[in-house]
Amino acid sequence: MIMELDNTMDDITQITYVPKEGVKQHVTLRSLILSILFLVFAIAVVVGVTMYCIVSGEEEKEIPSVIKPSLPCQDPCVLSLVESIPENLTFPSGAPSHMSTYSGLQKLISLAQHSIEIASFYWTLLGDDLQYHDNSSWQGEALYKSLMKAGEQREVNIKIAQNKPEPDMASNDTFNLAKLAGAEVRTLDFGRLLGGGILHTKMWLIDRQHFYIGSANLDWRSLTQVKELGAIVMNCSCLASDLGNLFDIYWYLGEPGVTVPKTWPSQYDTNINITNPLSITFNDTMATTYFSSSPPPFCASGRTADSDAIVSIINNASSFVHVAVMDYLPQSQFLNRTVYWPVIDDALRRAVVERPITVRLLGSYWKHTPEQMFNYLHSLETISSHNIKIEVVEIV
């Protein structure tokens, strides 16, 4: 899920930490959220990592009292948005554009000196991984070769935490990376750990200094056939080390036979969270930021849960809330029984009813879209009126 929330500006068409042309170098408080794991609004069954940032400058609005910025990070962090645009999808001249996901990930691999740590849902980077051929698989194949060379020739230590593969989806890519490039691979079995769910995180962590979090799976189609969005952050060990704590949790849970601890050991704790965000500089712009995660049982002491973070930033929006999701489903999706979970849906409804803000929701419509999604979307849309502004668009 991607959410774009603004406290002061009526129209921001791209999420960026570099002020747009025509805007003062220091802008009034802007709240930005990159939900870089793409929640499906399911209850405690999808693991995600989300990065929240508040960019501040002149004429700041009062920051909610719950936020107490921590000691500043001294790293010269550089943040770049990356995206995948499906082949033959053409935008109008002058539309915002960013580095491709493929180019960004290749850049990260080239920077790796010691370690590459990847958390992933599934792997189909090679054209042969699927039953049909398409020439656009070349980017996935090139990315796979770069990973293989990093392990084989440069002796970079590669660790992969992956979701347990479905019976009909082989994990040949990670098997061969382990066999030929010395990669260590661990698999998380959510059926055993939590009774259901999936590892839905897409995370690349390089030398615990640079990282990617976003929507792109380790699938060649996520590079050339699917609209994806993510962020690459470089030269930022203070944030990368905190992201490393989350990877370490996945790595532990991938050990055979382990269970989810009732209380996580202190080595996994964090002091960077919703009440104590990190004060940081992105691209010479001051911001406060933190990572959240889900499900709550995977959150060590101090870690903010995704649902709490998302609701908080919706509650603090004063102009608009823009949401882009694959699925919008306020109920469980990966459990054996159906559980109603309206926490985020309620927050959106409350926001438009109680405050003069606009909600715009962009949802995907494809062969795997759950039919219940349309009922929830139409229900949300029906409360729109002359003073309640909700727009829903389904992309086919």
HUFEN-V714597 format. One record per residue. N is the residue number from 1. RES is the residue in three letters. D_LAST is the distance of its C-alpha to the last C-alpha in whole Angstrom. Layout:
n->N res->RES d_last->D_LAST
n->N res->RES d_last->D_LAST
//
This chain:
n->1 res->MET d_last->17
n->2 res->ILE d_last->18
n->3 res->MET d_last->20
n->4 res->GLU d_last->22
n->5 res->LEU d_last->25
n->6 res->ASP d_last->27
n->7 res->ASN d_last->31
n->8 res->THR d_last->32
n->9 res->MET d_last->29
n->10 res->ASP d_last->27
n->11 res->ASP d_last->25
n->12 res->ILE d_last->24
n->13 res->THR d_last->21
n->14 res->GLN d_last->22
n->15 res->ILE d_last->24
n->16 res->THR d_last->27
n->17 res->TYR d_last->30
n->18 res->VAL d_last->32
n->19 res->PRO d_last->32
n->20 res->LYS d_last->31
n->21 res->GLU d_last->33
n->22 res->GLY d_last->35
n->23 res->VAL d_last->35
n->24 res->LYS d_last->38
n->25 res->GLN d_last->38
n->26 res->HIS d_last->39
n->27 res->VAL d_last->36
n->28 res->THR d_last->36
n->29 res->LEU d_last->35
n->30 res->ARG d_last->31
n->31 res->SER d_last->29
n->32 res->LEU d_last->27
n->33 res->ILE d_last->25
n->34 res->LEU d_last->23
n->35 res->SER d_last->22
n->36 res->ILE d_last->22
n->37 res->LEU d_last->22
n->38 res->PHE d_last->18
n->39 res->LEU d_last->20
n->40 res->VAL d_last->18
n->41 res->PHE d_last->20
n->42 res->ALA d_last->22
n->43 res->ILE d_last->26
n->44 res->ALA d_last->28
n->45 res->VAL d_last->26
n->46 res->VAL d_last->24
n->47 res->VAL d_last->26
n->48 res->GLY d_last->25
n->49 res->VAL d_last->27
n->50 res->THR d_last->26
n->51 res->MET d_last->28
n->52 res->TYR d_last->29
n->53 res->CYS d_last->31
n->54 res->ILE d_last->33
n->55 res->VAL d_last->34
n->56 res->SER d_last->37
n->57 res->GLY d_last->39
n->58 res->GLU d_last->42
n->59 res->GLU d_last->42
n->60 res->GLU d_last->40
n->61 res->LYS d_last->39
n->62 res->GLU d_last->41
n->63 res->ILE d_last->39
n->64 res->PRO d_last->39
n->65 res->SER d_last->42
n->66 res->VAL d_last->41
n->67 res->ILE d_last->40
n->68 res->LYS d_last->43
n->69 res->PRO d_last->42
n->70 res->SER d_last->44
n->71 res->LEU d_last->46
n->72 res->PRO d_last->44
n->73 res->CYS d_last->43
n->74 res->GLN d_last->44
n->75 res->ASP d_last->42
n->76 res->PRO d_last->41
n->77 res->CYS d_last->37
n->78 res->VAL d_last->34
n->79 res->LEU d_last->31
n->80 res->SER d_last->28
n->81 res->LEU d_last->24
n->82 res->VAL d_last->23
n->83 res->GLU d_last->19
n->84 res->SER d_last->17
n->85 res->ILE d_last->15
n->86 res->PRO d_last->13
n->87 res->GLU d_last->15
n->88 res->ASN d_last->15
n->89 res->LEU d_last->13
n->90 res->THR d_last->16
n->91 res->PHE d_last->16
n->92 res->PRO d_last->19
n->93 res->SER d_last->23
n->94 res->GLY d_last->24
n->95 res->ALA d_last->21
n->96 res->PRO d_last->22
n->97 res->SER d_last->22
n->98 res->HIS d_last->23
n->99 res->MET d_last->25
n->100 res->SER d_last->22
n->101 res->THR d_last->22
n->102 res->TYR d_last->24
n->103 res->SER d_last->27
n->104 res->GLY d_last->27
n->105 res->LEU d_last->28
n->106 res->GLN d_last->30
n->107 res->LYS d_last->32
n->108 res->LEU d_last->32
n->109 res->ILE d_last->34
n->110 res->SER d_last->36
n->111 res->LEU d_last->37
n->112 res->ALA d_last->38
n->113 res->GLN d_last->42
n->114 res->HIS d_last->42
n->115 res->SER d_last->39
n->116 res->ILE d_last->36
n->117 res->GLU d_last->34
n->118 res->ILE d_last->31
n->119 res->ALA d_last->29
n->120 res->SER d_last->26
n->121 res->PHE d_last->24
n->122 res->TYR d_last->24
n->123 res->TRP d_last->25
n->124 res->THR d_last->23
n->125 res->LEU d_last->24
n->126 res->LEU d_last->26
n->127 res->GLY d_last->24
n->128 res->ASP d_last->27
n->129 res->ASP d_last->25
n->130 res->LEU d_last->23
n->131 res->GLN d_last->23
n->132 res->TYR d_last->22
n->133 res->HIS d_last->23
n->134 res->ASP d_last->21
n->135 res->ASN d_last->23
n->136 res->SER d_last->21
n->137 res->SER d_last->22
n->138 res->TRP d_last->25
n->139 res->GLN d_last->24
n->140 res->GLY d_last->24
n->141 res->GLU d_last->27
n->142 res->ALA d_last->29
n->143 res->LEU d_last->28
n->144 res->TYR d_last->30
n->145 res->LYS d_last->33
n->146 res->SER d_last->33
n->147 res->LEU d_last->33
n->148 res->MET d_last->36
n->149 res->LYS d_last->38
n->150 res->ALA d_last->38
n->151 res->GLY d_last->40
n->152 res->GLU d_last->42
n->153 res->GLN d_last->43
n->154 res->ARG d_last->43
n->155 res->GLU d_last->44
n->156 res->VAL d_last->41
n->157 res->ASN d_last->41
n->158 res->ILE d_last->37
n->159 res->LYS d_last->36
n->160 res->ILE d_last->33
n->161 res->ALA d_last->32
n->162 res->GLN d_last->29
n->163 res->ASN d_last->28
n->164 res->LYS d_last->29
n->165 res->PRO d_last->27
n->166 res->GLU d_last->26
n->167 res->PRO d_last->28
n->168 res->ASP d_last->26
n->169 res->MET d_last->25
n->170 res->ALA d_last->28
n->171 res->SER d_last->29
n->172 res->ASN d_last->31
n->173 res->ASP d_last->30
n->174 res->THR d_last->32
n->175 res->PHE d_last->35
n->176 res->ASN d_last->35
n->177 res->LEU d_last->35
n->178 res->ALA d_last->38
n->179 res->LYS d_last->40
n->180 res->LEU d_last->40
n->181 res->ALA d_last->39
n->182 res->GLY d_last->41
n->183 res->ALA d_last->38
n->184 res->GLU d_last->39
n->185 res->VAL d_last->36
n->186 res->ARG d_last->36
n->187 res->THR d_last->33
n->188 res->LEU d_last->32
n->189 res->ASP d_last->32
n->190 res->PHE d_last->31
n->191 res->GLY d_last->32
n->192 res->ARG d_last->35
n->193 res->LEU d_last->35
n->194 res->LEU d_last->33
n->195 res->GLY d_last->33
n->196 res->GLY d_last->29
n->197 res->GLY d_last->26
n->198 res->ILE d_last->25
n->199 res->LEU d_last->26
n->200 res->HIS d_last->23
n->201 res->THR d_last->24
n->202 res->LYS d_last->24
n->203 res->MET d_last->27
n->204 res->TRP d_last->29
n->205 res->LEU d_last->33
n->206 res->ILE d_last->35
n->207 res->ASP d_last->39
n->208 res->ARG d_last->38
n->209 res->GLN d_last->38
n->210 res->HIS d_last->35
n->211 res->PHE d_last->31
n->212 res->TYR d_last->28
n->213 res->ILE d_last->25
n->214 res->GLY d_last->22
n->215 res->SER d_last->18
n->216 res->ALA d_last->19
n->217 res->ASN d_last->20
n->218 res->LEU d_last->23
n->219 res->ASP d_last->20
n->220 res->TRP d_last->20
n->221 res->ARG d_last->17
n->222 res->SER d_last->17
n->223 res->LEU d_last->19
n->224 res->THR d_last->17
n->225 res->GLN d_last->14
n->226 res->VAL d_last->12
n->227 res->LYS d_last->12
n->228 res->GLU d_last->15
n->229 res->LEU d_last->18
n->230 res->GLY d_last->21
n->231 res->ALA d_last->25
n->232 res->ILE d_last->28
n->233 res->VAL d_last->31
n->234 res->MET d_last->35
n->235 res->ASN d_last->38
n->236 res->CYS d_last->38
n->237 res->SER d_last->40
n->238 res->CYS d_last->40
n->239 res->LEU d_last->36
n->240 res->ALA d_last->36
n->241 res->SER d_last->39
n->242 res->ASP d_last->37
n->243 res->LEU d_last->34
n->244 res->GLY d_last->37
n->245 res->ASN d_last->38
n->246 res->LEU d_last->34
n->247 res->PHE d_last->34
n->248 res->ASP d_last->38
n->249 res->ILE d_last->37
n->250 res->TYR d_last->34
n->251 res->TRP d_last->37
n->252 res->TYR d_last->39
n->253 res->LEU d_last->37
n->254 res->GLY d_last->36
n->255 res->GLU d_last->40
n->256 res->PRO d_last->41
n->257 res->GLY d_last->42
n->258 res->VAL d_last->42
n->259 res->THR d_last->41
n->260 res->VAL d_last->39
n->261 res->PRO d_last->42
n->262 res->LYS d_last->43
n->263 res->THR d_last->44
n->264 res->TRP d_last->43
n->265 res->PRO d_last->45
n->266 res->SER d_last->46
n->267 res->GLN d_last->45
n->268 res->TYR d_last->41
n->269 res->ASP d_last->42
n->270 res->THR d_last->41
n->271 res->ASN d_last->42
n->272 res->ILE d_last->39
n->273 res->ASN d_last->37
n->274 res->ILE d_last->36
n->275 res->THR d_last->39
n->276 res->ASN d_last->41
n->277 res->PRO d_last->38
n->278 res->LEU d_last->39
n->279 res->SER d_last->40
n->280 res->ILE d_last->39
n->281 res->THR d_last->38
n->282 res->PHE d_last->35
n->283 res->ASN d_last->36
n->284 res->ASP d_last->39
n->285 res->THR d_last->37
n->286 res->MET d_last->38
n->287 res->ALA d_last->36
n->288 res->THR d_last->36
n->289 res->THR d_last->34
n->290 res->TYR d_last->34
n->291 res->PHE d_last->32
n->292 res->SER d_last->30
n->293 res->SER d_last->30
n->294 res->SER d_last->29
n->295 res->PRO d_last->30
n->296 res->PRO d_last->33
n->297 res->PRO d_last->35
n->298 res->PHE d_last->34
n->299 res->CYS d_last->35
n->300 res->ALA d_last->39
n->301 res->SER d_last->41
n->302 res->GLY d_last->40
n->303 res->ARG d_last->36
n->304 res->THR d_last->34
n->305 res->ALA d_last->31
n->306 res->ASP d_last->28
n->307 res->SER d_last->28
n->308 res->ASP d_last->31
n->309 res->ALA d_last->30
n->310 res->ILE d_last->26
n->311 res->VAL d_last->28
n->312 res->SER d_last->31
n->313 res->ILE d_last->29
n->314 res->ILE d_last->27
n->315 res->ASN d_last->30
n->316 res->ASN d_last->31
n->317 res->ALA d_last->29
n->318 res->SER d_last->30
n->319 res->SER d_last->28
n->320 res->PHE d_last->24
n->321 res->VAL d_last->22
n->322 res->HIS d_last->19
n->323 res->VAL d_last->17
n->324 res->ALA d_last->14
n->325 res->VAL d_last->13
n->326 res->MET d_last->11
n->327 res->ASP d_last->13
n->328 res->TYR d_last->15
n->329 res->LEU d_last->17
n->330 res->PRO d_last->21
n->331 res->GLN d_last->22
n->332 res->SER d_last->23
n->333 res->GLN d_last->21
n->334 res->PHE d_last->24
n->335 res->LEU d_last->27
n->336 res->ASN d_last->29
n->337 res->ARG d_last->29
n->338 res->THR d_last->26
n->339 res->VAL d_last->27
n->340 res->TYR d_last->26
n->341 res->TRP d_last->26
n->342 res->PRO d_last->25
n->343 res->VAL d_last->27
n->344 res->ILE d_last->24
n->345 res->ASP d_last->22
n->346 res->ASP d_last->26
n->347 res->ALA d_last->26
n->348 res->LEU d_last->24
n->349 res->ARG d_last->25
n->350 res->ARG d_last->28
n->351 res->ALA d_last->28
n->352 res->VAL d_last->26
n->353 res->VAL d_last->29
n->354 res->GLU d_last->32
n->355 res->ARG d_last->31
n->356 res->PRO d_last->30
n->357 res->ILE d_last->27
n->358 res->THR d_last->23
n->359 res->VAL d_last->20
n->360 res->ARG d_last->17
n->361 res->LEU d_last->14
n->362 res->LEU d_last->11
n->363 res->GLY d_last->9
n->364 res->SER d_last->6
n->365 res->TYR d_last->5
n->366 res->TRP d_last->6
n->367 res->LYS d_last->10
n->368 res->HIS d_last->12
n->369 res->THR d_last->10
n->370 res->PRO d_last->14
n->371 res->GLU d_last->14
n->372 res->GLN d_last->16
n->373 res->MET d_last->14
n->374 res->PHE d_last->13
n->375 res->ASN d_last->17
n->376 res->TYR d_last->17
n->377 res->LEU d_last->15
n->378 res->HIS d_last->16
n->379 res->SER d_last->20
n->380 res->LEU d_last->19
n->381 res->GLU d_last->18
n->382 res->THR d_last->21
n->383 res->ILE d_last->24
n->384 res->SER d_last->23
n->385 res->SER d_last->26
n->386 res->HIS d_last->28
n->387 res->ASN d_last->29
n->388 res->ILE d_last->26
n->389 res->LYS d_last->23
n->390 res->ILE d_last->20
n->391 res->GLU d_last->16
n->392 res->VAL d_last->13
n->393 res->VAL d_last->10
n->394 res->GLU d_last->6
n->395 res->ILE d_last->4
n->396 res->VAL d_last->0
//
